[in-house]
Amino acid sequence: MPAGKISFDVESLKRDLPEDIRSGLNWSPDKQFFFLISVLSPRPSPAIPADESESDGTIPDDASDENPNEEQADLDDAVAALHEMRDKEAAALVEARNSAVAAWLWRKFAASTRLAPNEIQIDPCCGFIPVE
């Protein structure tokens, strides 16, 4: 759910969703669930590696193409791209019919805040409420 497009109400949200997504979600107002909304920090700008050939005047040969530091940097970038590993700006517990409504409620609440453009991650919180 993009930050800039906020549906007017739950019914318009439901109409705006593709049929294959809409049909698989709970839309009953009587059945509510808890979702943890994590507001992610903006992605860090990728570091521009210094060109070693310019700094020391040597030309790397083909045998030194596999640099363990580059492999580590690639792994660090891959891990940093995971939502679970990103820094969080805020978190909120939202009660809603489904995750789409939870995201909509957050976007509506945060629309006039500095957190409005941030990416969010939504996780179900089934373990918060004891089963009766």
MDTraj code that builds the backbone (N, CA, C; nanometers):
import mdtraj as md
import numpy as np

residues = "MET PRO ALA GLY LYS ILE SER PHE ASP VAL GLU SER LEU LYS ARG ASP LEU PRO GLU ASP ILE ARG SER GLY LEU ASN TRP SER PRO ASP LYS GLN PHE PHE PHE LEU ILE SER VAL LEU SER PRO ARG PRO SER PRO ALA ILE PRO ALA ASP GLU SER GLU SER ASP GLY THR ILE PRO ASP ASP ALA SER ASP GLU ASN PRO ASN GLU GLU GLN ALA ASP LEU ASP ASP ALA VAL ALA ALA LEU HIS GLU MET ARG ASP LYS GLU ALA ALA ALA LEU VAL GLU ALA ARG ASN SER ALA VAL ALA ALA TRP LEU TRP ARG LYS PHE ALA ALA SER THR ARG LEU ALA PRO ASN GLU ILE GLN ILE ASP PRO CYS CYS GLY PHE ILE PRO VAL GLU".split()
xyz = np.array([
    [0.0847, -0.1168, 0.0000],
    [0.0000, 0.0000, 0.0000],
    [0.0895, 0.1234, 0.0000],
    [0.0874, 0.1970, -0.1096],
    [0.1743, 0.3152, -0.1168],
    [0.1315, 0.4233, -0.0184],
    [0.2307, 0.5000, 0.0269],
    [0.2046, 0.6034, 0.1266],
    [0.1175, 0.7155, 0.0710],
    [0.1295, 0.7480, -0.0561],
    [0.0587, 0.8623, -0.1128],
    [-0.0877, 0.8385, -0.1423],
    [-0.1287, 0.7116, -0.1580],
    [-0.2674, 0.6829, -0.1947],
    [-0.3416, 0.6242, -0.0750],
    [-0.4312, 0.7018, -0.0188],
    [-0.5101, 0.6562, 0.0953],
    [-0.6565, 0.6563, 0.0545],
    [-0.7176, 0.5388, 0.0605],
    [-0.8595, 0.5279, 0.0274],
    [-0.9428, 0.6045, 0.1289],
    [-1.0616, 0.6473, 0.0847],
    [-1.1493, 0.7272, 0.1688],
    [-1.1998, 0.6487, 0.2895],
    [-1.2421, 0.5240, 0.2679],
    [-1.2931, 0.4407, 0.3759],
    [-1.2610, 0.2946, 0.3466],
    [-1.3020, 0.2042, 0.4367],
    [-1.2704, 0.0617, 0.4224],
    [-1.3353, 0.0041, 0.2970],
    [-1.4557, 0.0459, 0.2650],
    [-1.5230, -0.0059, 0.1453],
    [-1.4502, 0.0345, 0.0176],
    [-1.4011, 0.1584, 0.0108],
    [-1.3261, 0.1993, -0.1084],
    [-1.1900, 0.1294, -0.1116],
    [-1.1315, 0.1044, 0.0026],
    [-1.0080, 0.0266, 0.0084],
    [-1.0325, -0.1122, -0.0488],
    [-1.1412, -0.1731, -0.0069],
    [-1.1762, -0.3076, -0.0543],
    [-1.1949, -0.3077, -0.2061],
    [-1.2630, -0.2065, -0.2586],
    [-1.2845, -0.1978, -0.4040],
    [-1.1548, -0.1738, -0.4801],
    [-1.0608, -0.1007, -0.4193],
    [-0.9349, -0.0671, -0.4859],
    [-0.8380, -0.1845, -0.4954],
    [-0.8551, -0.2844, -0.4086],
    [-0.7645, -0.3991, -0.4100],
    [-0.7977, -0.4938, -0.5249],
    [-0.6966, -0.5582, -0.5826],
    [-0.7233, -0.6591, -0.6865],
    [-0.8079, -0.7732, -0.6302],
    [-0.8895, -0.8331, -0.7135],
    [-0.9828, -0.9376, -0.6711],
    [-0.9112, -1.0543, -0.6029],
    [-0.7965, -1.0964, -0.6557],
    [-0.7276, -1.2110, -0.5971],
    [-0.6787, -1.1823, -0.4544],
    [-0.6479, -1.0593, -0.4239],
    [-0.6086, -1.0218, -0.2872],
    [-0.7327, -1.0020, -0.2014],
    [-0.8288, -0.9280, -0.2536],
    [-0.9514, -0.8955, -0.1796],
    [-1.0257, -1.0211, -0.1353],
    [-1.0324, -1.1216, -0.2228],
    [-1.1113, -1.2407, -0.1918],
    [-1.0493, -1.3258, -0.0811],
    [-0.9188, -1.3134, -0.0575],
    [-0.8535, -1.3939, 0.0446],
    [-0.8467, -1.3299, 0.1818],
    [-0.9038, -1.2112, 0.1978],
    [-0.8943, -1.1389, 0.3242],
    [-1.0257, -1.1412, 0.4012],
    [-1.0155, -1.1321, 0.5329],
    [-1.1322, -1.1210, 0.6198],
    [-1.1849, -0.9773, 0.6125],
    [-1.3121, -0.9622, 0.5784],
    [-1.3719, -0.8286, 0.5735],
    [-1.4823, -0.8111, 0.6773],
    [-1.5007, -0.9103, 0.7632],
    [-1.6038, -0.9034, 0.8655],
    [-1.5610, -0.8071, 0.9763],
    [-1.6437, -0.7060, 1.0070],
    [-1.6078, -0.6127, 1.1148],
    [-1.6112, -0.6784, 1.2527],
    [-1.6755, -0.7950, 1.2635],
    [-1.6853, -0.8634, 1.3927],
    [-1.5603, -0.9439, 1.4270],
    [-1.4793, -0.9748, 1.3278],
    [-1.3604, -1.0566, 1.3493],
    [-1.2369, -0.9693, 1.3309],
    [-1.1753, -0.9292, 1.4437],
    [-1.0611, -0.8381, 1.4434],
    [-0.9347, -0.9122, 1.4870],
    [-0.8221, -0.8676, 1.4365],
    [-0.6918, -0.9248, 1.4698],
    [-0.5963, -0.8113, 1.5066],
    [-0.4860, -0.8467, 1.5739],
    [-0.3835, -0.7485, 1.6062],
    [-0.2664, -0.7630, 1.5097],
    [-0.2140, -0.6498, 1.4667],
    [-0.0996, -0.6458, 1.3759],
    [0.0030, -0.5489, 1.4333],
    [0.1293, -0.5859, 1.4218],
    [0.2381, -0.4987, 1.4624],
    [0.2893, -0.4279, 1.3372],
    [0.2769, -0.2959, 1.3370],
    [0.3258, -0.2146, 1.2260],
    [0.4621, -0.1605, 1.2669],
    [0.5653, -0.1941, 1.1913],
    [0.6992, -0.1402, 1.2130],
    [0.7260, -0.0373, 1.1049],
    [0.7568, 0.0841, 1.1462],
    [0.7877, 0.1920, 1.0525],
    [0.9391, 0.1898, 1.0319],
    [0.9803, 0.1562, 0.9112],
    [1.1220, 0.1364, 0.8823],
    [1.1933, 0.2683, 0.8565],
    [1.3182, 0.2734, 0.8982],
    [1.4021, 0.3898, 0.8675],
    [1.4305, 0.3901, 0.7184],
    [1.4555, 0.5073, 0.6629],
    [1.4908, 0.5114, 0.5203],
    [1.6144, 0.4260, 0.4940],
    [1.6193, 0.3678, 0.3738],
    [1.7352, 0.2855, 0.3369],
    [1.8600, 0.3720, 0.3326],
    [1.9700, 0.3191, 0.3849],
    [2.0948, 0.3960, 0.3777],
    [2.1425, 0.4037, 0.2331],
    [2.2073, 0.5128, 0.2013],
    [2.2634, 0.5279, 0.0671],
    [2.3768, 0.4278, 0.0517],
    [2.3843, 0.3613, -0.0649],
    [2.4930, 0.2648, -0.0829],
    [2.6285, 0.3352, -0.0840],
    [2.7223, 0.2745, -0.0175],
    [2.8572, 0.3321, -0.0131],
    [2.9231, 0.3132, -0.1486],
    [2.9893, 0.4165, -0.1955],
    [3.0602, 0.4082, -0.3226],
    [3.2023, 0.3647, -0.2913],
    [3.2384, 0.2412, -0.3361],
    [3.3722, 0.1938, -0.3027],
    [3.4777, 0.2751, -0.3763],
    [3.5861, 0.2997, -0.3073],
    [3.6978, 0.3716, -0.3696],
    [3.7620, 0.2819, -0.4736],
    [3.7974, 0.3379, -0.5859],
    [3.8612, 0.2614, -0.6921],
    [4.0068, 0.2426, -0.6542],
    [4.0410, 0.1207, -0.6158],
    [4.1756, 0.0921, -0.5676],
    [4.2821, 0.1149, -0.6745],
    [4.2457, 0.0942, -0.8012],
    [4.3447, 0.1107, -0.9072],
    [4.3863, 0.2567, -0.9208],
    [4.2969, 0.3495, -0.8874],
    [4.3317, 0.4909, -0.8931],
    [4.4120, 0.5339, -0.7709],
    [4.3851, 0.4724, -0.6572],
    [4.4493, 0.5163, -0.5338],
    [4.5955, 0.4739, -0.5234],
    [4.6303, 0.3529, -0.5695],
    [4.7694, 0.3116, -0.5547],
    [4.8447, 0.2995, -0.6864],
    [4.7809, 0.3289, -0.7977],
    [4.8478, 0.3305, -0.9262],
    [4.8712, 0.1929, -0.9858],
    [4.8210, 0.0863, -0.9229],
    [4.8394, -0.0474, -0.9788],
    [4.7151, -0.0895, -1.0540],
    [4.7333, -0.1802, -1.1463],
    [4.6212, -0.2348, -1.2232],
    [4.5973, -0.3753, -1.1713],
    [4.4770, -0.4039, -1.1219],
    [4.4517, -0.5377, -1.0678],
    [4.4535, -0.6403, -1.1797],
    [4.5114, -0.7588, -1.1481],
    [4.5098, -0.8649, -1.2492],
    [4.3836, -0.9477, -1.2339],
    [4.3595, -1.0354, -1.3330],
    [4.2360, -1.1149, -1.3338],
    [4.2305, -1.2138, -1.2185],
    [4.3433, -1.2549, -1.1653],
    [4.3451, -1.3526, -1.0573],
    [4.2910, -1.2938, -0.9279],
    [4.2944, -1.1617, -0.9129],
    [4.2479, -1.1009, -0.7878],
    [4.1051, -1.0491, -0.7972],
    [4.0270, -1.0984, -0.8939],
    [3.8879, -1.0547, -0.9104],
    [3.8004, -1.0932, -0.7919],
    [3.8307, -1.2066, -0.7304],
    [3.7484, -1.2515, -0.6184],
    [3.8030, -1.1920, -0.4906],
    [3.7461, -1.0813, -0.4515],
    [3.7905, -1.0093, -0.3337],
    [3.6972, -1.0442, -0.2178],
    [3.7481, -1.1013, -0.1091],
    [3.6602, -1.1365, 0.0031],
    [3.5912, -1.0150, 0.0633],
    [3.6541, -0.8979, 0.0570],
    [3.5895, -0.7779, 0.1098],
    [3.4666, -0.7420, 0.0288],
    [3.4723, -0.7611, -0.1032],
    [3.3564, -0.7343, -0.1884],
    [3.2434, -0.8316, -0.1584],
    [3.2793, -0.9605, -0.1375],
    [3.1778, -1.0608, -0.1037],
    [3.1116, -1.0260, 0.0284],
    [3.1897, -0.9819, 0.1265],
    [3.1345, -0.9424, 0.2562],
    [3.0430, -0.8219, 0.2401],
    [3.0832, -0.7255, 0.1562],
    [3.0003, -0.6067, 0.1330],
    [2.8693, -0.6457, 0.0658],
    [2.8748, -0.7405, -0.0293],
    [2.7523, -0.7871, -0.0951],
    [2.6596, -0.8545, 0.0047],
    [2.7168, -0.9350, 0.0942],
    [2.6375, -1.0021, 0.1975],
    [2.5775, -0.8995, 0.2926],
    [2.6568, -0.8009, 0.3341],
    [2.6063, -0.6960, 0.4227],
    [2.4914, -0.6204, 0.3577],
    [2.5029, -0.5902, 0.2281],
    [2.3966, -0.5205, 0.1558],
    [2.2705, -0.6060, 0.1498],
    [2.2878, -0.7372, 0.1264],
    [2.1720, -0.8277, 0.1179],
    [2.1010, -0.8364, 0.2529],
    [2.1784, -0.8468, 0.3602],
    [2.1190, -0.8540, 0.4947],
    [2.0515, -0.7220, 0.5290],
    [2.1137, -0.6100, 0.4953],
    [2.0573, -0.4785, 0.5261],
    [1.9280, -0.4536, 0.4498],
    [1.9102, -0.5207, 0.3361],
    [1.7887, -0.5026, 0.2577],
    [1.6684, -0.5743, 0.3198],
    [1.6919, -0.6704, 0.4070],
    [1.5815, -0.7423, 0.4713],
    [1.5076, -0.6487, 0.5658],
    [1.3755, -0.6501, 0.5599],
    [1.2953, -0.5628, 0.6459],
    [1.3230, -0.5888, 0.7934],
    [1.3444, -0.7156, 0.8275],
    [1.3664, -0.7503, 0.9673],
    [1.4956, -0.6907, 1.0218],
    [1.5917, -0.6633, 0.9348],
    [1.7226, -0.6141, 0.9777],
    [1.7335, -0.4621, 0.9728],
    [1.6369, -0.3975, 0.9149],
    [1.6425, -0.2515, 0.9019],
    [1.6110, -0.1852, 1.0352],
    [1.6664, -0.0662, 1.0547],
    [1.6350, 0.0127, 1.1736],
    [1.4889, 0.0565, 1.1671],
    [1.4271, 0.0704, 1.2832],
    [1.2866, 0.1108, 1.2915],
    [1.2778, 0.2512, 1.3495],
    [1.1869, 0.3296, 1.2939],
    [1.1595, 0.4640, 1.3452],
    [1.0522, 0.4593, 1.4534],
    [0.9556, 0.3700, 1.4359],
    [0.8435, 0.3611, 1.5302],
    [0.7759, 0.2258, 1.5129],
    [0.6883, 0.1942, 1.6055],
    [0.6074, 0.0726, 1.5979],
    [0.4697, 0.1036, 1.6545],
    [0.3702, 0.0325, 1.6040],
    [0.2334, 0.0526, 1.6520],
    [0.1609, -0.0807, 1.6511],
    [0.0771, -0.0999, 1.7491],
    [-0.0092, -0.2171, 1.7551],
    [-0.1457, -0.1734, 1.7038],
    [-0.1935, -0.2394, 1.5983],
    [-0.3179, -0.1990, 1.5333],
    [-0.4150, -0.3162, 1.5344],
    [-0.5395, -0.2902, 1.5731],
    [-0.6451, -0.3905, 1.5670],
    [-0.7256, -0.3649, 1.4401],
    [-0.7341, -0.4685, 1.3549],
    [-0.8018, -0.4511, 1.2265],
    [-0.8545, -0.5851, 1.1757],
    [-0.9376, -0.5767, 1.0717],
    [-0.9963, -0.6964, 1.0097],
    [-0.8917, -0.7812, 0.9389],
    [-0.7959, -0.7141, 0.8754],
    [-0.6924, -0.7827, 0.7997],
    [-0.5716, -0.6902, 0.7866],
    [-0.4649, -0.7398, 0.7272],
    [-0.3414, -0.6618, 0.7176],
    [-0.3555, -0.5407, 0.6254],
    [-0.4387, -0.5511, 0.5217],
    [-0.4600, -0.4361, 0.4324],
    [-0.5277, -0.3218, 0.5077],
    [-0.6246, -0.3538, 0.5901],
    [-0.6927, -0.2509, 0.6696],
    [-0.5978, -0.1960, 0.7754],
    [-0.5138, -0.2815, 0.8332],
    [-0.4153, -0.2343, 0.9317],
    [-0.3199, -0.1341, 0.8668],
    [-0.2713, -0.1648, 0.7480],
    [-0.1820, -0.0721, 0.6768],
    [-0.2556, 0.0567, 0.6436],
    [-0.3803, 0.0453, 0.5999],
    [-0.4617, 0.1635, 0.5669],
    [-0.4805, 0.2522, 0.6900],
    [-0.5122, 0.1887, 0.8044],
    [-0.5304, 0.2654, 0.9278],
    [-0.4016, 0.3380, 0.9660],
    [-0.2871, 0.2701, 0.9530],
    [-0.1603, 0.3361, 0.9855],
    [-0.1346, 0.4514, 0.8902],
    [-0.1516, 0.4293, 0.7597],
    [-0.1255, 0.5340, 0.6610],
    [-0.2162, 0.6546, 0.6853],
    [-0.3405, 0.6273, 0.7221],
    [-0.4341, 0.7362, 0.7506],
    [-0.3905, 0.8134, 0.8759],
    [-0.3484, 0.7420, 0.9793],
    [-0.3043, 0.8041, 1.1038],
    [-0.1768, 0.8860, 1.0821],
    [-0.0821, 0.8317, 1.0054],
    [0.0497, 0.8945, 0.9904],
    [0.0570, 0.9920, 0.8730],
    [-0.0526, 1.0146, 0.8050],
    [-0.0505, 1.0962, 0.6821],
    [0.0096, 1.2342, 0.7015],
    [-0.0097, 1.2954, 0.8159],
    [0.0407, 1.4318, 0.8373],
    [0.1663, 1.4344, 0.9258],
    [0.2337, 1.3211, 0.9385],
    [0.3539, 1.3155, 1.0214],
    [0.4777, 1.2969, 0.9342],
    [0.5923, 1.3067, 0.9947],
    [0.7171, 1.2859, 0.9208],
    [0.7367, 1.1393, 0.8821],
    [0.6592, 1.0489, 0.9425],
    [0.6708, 0.9061, 0.9144],
    [0.5878, 0.8616, 0.7937],
    [0.5077, 0.9497, 0.7381],
    [0.4171, 0.9145, 0.6290],
    [0.4857, 0.8469, 0.5100],
    [0.6012, 0.8943, 0.4632],
    [0.6607, 0.8312, 0.3451],
    [0.7403, 0.7035, 0.3736],
    [0.7639, 0.6719, 0.5005],
    [0.8461, 0.5556, 0.5340],
    [0.7786, 0.4255, 0.4946],
    [0.8622, 0.3288, 0.4566],
    [0.8125, 0.1933, 0.4327],
    [0.7669, 0.1348, 0.5661],
    [0.6714, 0.0420, 0.5581],
    [0.6251, -0.0246, 0.6789],
    [0.6332, -0.1752, 0.6604],
    [0.6412, -0.2441, 0.7722],
    [0.6353, -0.3895, 0.7751],
    [0.5203, -0.4261, 0.8665],
    [0.4389, -0.5223, 0.8235],
    [0.3228, -0.5631, 0.9034],
    [0.3398, -0.7091, 0.9428],
    [0.3280, -0.7363, 1.0718],
    [0.3374, -0.8725, 1.1227],
    [0.2133, -0.9032, 1.2055],
    [0.1565, -1.0235, 1.1899],
    [0.0427, -1.0607, 1.2743],
    [0.0893, -1.0826, 1.4173],
    [0.0035, -1.0509, 1.5123],
    [0.0363, -1.0663, 1.6545],
    [-0.0642, -1.1596, 1.7194],
    [-0.0692, -1.2805, 1.6737],
    [-0.1676, -1.3759, 1.7251],
    [-0.1421, -1.4138, 1.8702],
    [-0.0171, -1.4097, 1.9145],
    [0.0167, -1.4521, 2.0488],
    [-0.0122, -1.3524, 2.1578],
    [-0.0595, -1.2319, 2.1239],
    [-0.0846, -1.1291, 2.2244],
    [-0.2131, -1.1517, 2.3034],
    [-0.3071, -1.2197, 2.2433],
    [-0.4389, -1.2372, 2.3053],
    [-0.4551, -1.3843, 2.3435],
    [-0.4933, -1.4137, 2.4666],
    [-0.5144, -1.5543, 2.5039],
    [-0.6335, -1.6127, 2.4285],
    [-0.6182, -1.7368, 2.3872],
    [-0.7257, -1.8059, 2.3152],
    [-0.8303, -1.8511, 2.4160],
    [-0.9559, -1.8245, 2.3865],
    [-1.0642, -1.8618, 2.4787],
    [-1.1259, -1.9938, 2.4377],
])
top = md.Topology()
chain = top.add_chain()
for i, resn in enumerate(residues, 1):
    res = top.add_residue(resn, chain, resSeq=i)
    for name in ("N", "CA", "C"):
        top.add_atom(name, md.element.get_by_symbol(name[0]), res)
traj = md.Trajectory(xyz[None], top)
